[in-house]
Amino acid sequence: DFGVIFSSKSNLENDSADIISLLKNGVSINKLEEMYPDNSINISNNGEYYTIVVSTSVNLITPGLDRVLGDPYLLNVERIVPYA
């Protein structure tokens, strides 16, 4: 499970970088959600910065680990980027 979590976190980091790049190039949130159906994408702004949170969940298989980590285990990547 820890290997799956680590791999999923790495994939989520890569997806968030791609999403930021696409967002800066004018791709709409609806299109981003279509492109990344396994991720939840939340974008907010304060007029100066975007706050982008990309989330996914990992289903655990190790017995008892769900009591420690929760099942599904939720992964989040948050990025704050300036308007460009």
Buried (B, 14 or more C-beta within 10 A) or exposed (E): BEEBBEEBBEBBBEBBEBBBEBBEEEBEEEEBEEBBEEBBBEBEEEEEEBEBBBBBBBEBEEEEBBEEBEBEBEBEBEBEEEEE
